[in-house]
Structure formats: structure tokens, C-alpha cells
């Protein structure tokens, strides 16, 4: 990543953090200064990955920059939902630091998702421009369906970290995250299917690439859900037991995700027809019980 691009990424994320702190409560000059250098600024899409997917170096750099902008916007959307759970009484510097750390974690998770999706879609035989479009489309589905679920998760984590019952919190989180993740997977596959070179001859290769994208999206959501625990622990006066209880809520949600992705992966590994999205939807419905 070039110096100018790194500086641009830092400015983007600093603006995100400042905005999120405003969501959580009033922010002063000291907190703004504290949030100005984000550790997530190092996360960015490597243009070389796009060159390997068939783009020219010039086009790859532009595409990487565009994806970076989309990731920063996505991190802002998701982190804004989580920030609403931060208690207004939390100290200003604590809120700024916790928000910065969470935003950086979301940014890193989404950057890794995008970076994994590019070679996955390239492996289907898609051209470079199509790979970029497909990656952006998959990212858009995560951003469209997950923010509300992240907000509910963060609220539950803050409550449990503060001493609330973890069992009822887990039920609330599962009831929100489960359908949101299923919708994300379904919408991603629907968005990708018309973009990819899908025929009976390419069915296995396309299905394998789509599976990698789905798996990467679940890993990203997994990381974001776990990050809500760090956010909660940072802004609430916790004990060792309430911190463990908060982490157990996230672990329960992550375990449920594993069941969803296992069912979808099995379907993509054993496709019988070209209509991938219909078969994935059937799998998601069946696994929901």
C-alpha cells in the first residue's frame, strides 16, 4: 500500500470513528485527537490480488481503492449500529478508544473477506471486471443485512457485561443473528449467480468459488460478533464472571453459524442443477428446521 493511500485510509477511518463517537455521545477535542490514528488503517485491499485476477495494474489500483472506500463505508454502517449500545455514561476517552478498536476490527474483517473473495471468484473463470463486481456485490449483502443484528448483539453484550442474564441475551442474539446470516448468504448467492460463467460444464468450479465466498462472509461475521464482546468489556465495569458470560453469548452465536455454513457447504459441494441460488435457499430453509 502506498504512503498516500495509507494516509487516505487513516483519514477515512478517523472520520468514521469521530462520527461514531458522536452517535455514542458528545465528543470533545481530546477524544477526537485520540481517535485520529486508527490501527485499522493498515488494512486495505492489495492491488496485486486484483492483478492476479486479470486486471491491469492501473485498473487494479483503482479497483482496490474503490473497494477500500466501500469497506470503510461498510465498517461505518456496522459500527454505527454497535455504537448505539454504548452507555451514555461511559467516559469520553473510553468511548473513543472502544469505538476506534471496534471499527478497526470490523474494517479488518471486511478487508479479509474481500481479499478472500477475489481469488475465489477468479477461480470460477470470471473475468477481472466481473470479479470486482461480484466482490462488491457480496460485500453489499453483508452490509445490507448484518448491521441491525450487530446492534442487537452489541446491546446484549453490554447488558451481560454489566451483569444481565446471559441465557436470555443468547436467545435474543441467536434469534437476530441466525436469520440475518441466512439472508446474507442467500442474497450473496443470488447476487453472484447472474455474474458468473455458470453452465453445466462449469458448475463445480463456480460452486467451489461461491462456497469460498460464503465461507469468507461467515468468517467475517464471526469476527464482528466476537468484536462486540471487546466493545462491551471496554465500556462497562466488568468482573471476570460477567466478561466470561459476555463471551459465552458470542460463542453461542458463532456455534450456530457453524451449523448454517455446514449445511450450505454440503449443498454447494453436491449440486445437481445449474440454479445454485434455488438449491442454497432450499438448504437454508431445511437447516432452519
Secondary structure as GFF3:
##gff-version 3
##sequence-region A 1 289
A	DSSP	alpha_helix	3	24	.	.	.	ID=ss1
A	DSSP	alpha_helix	29	34	.	.	.	ID=ss2
A	DSSP	three_ten_helix	39	42	.	.	.	ID=ss3
A	DSSP	alpha_helix	47	52	.	.	.	ID=ss4
A	DSSP	alpha_helix	57	83	.	.	.	ID=ss5
A	DSSP	alpha_helix	92	122	.	.	.	ID=ss6
A	DSSP	alpha_helix	128	161	.	.	.	ID=ss7
A	DSSP	alpha_helix	166	193	.	.	.	ID=ss8
A	DSSP	alpha_helix	203	235	.	.	.	ID=ss9
A	DSSP	alpha_helix	240	269	.	.	.	ID=ss10
A	DSSP	alpha_helix	276	287	.	.	.	ID=ss11
###
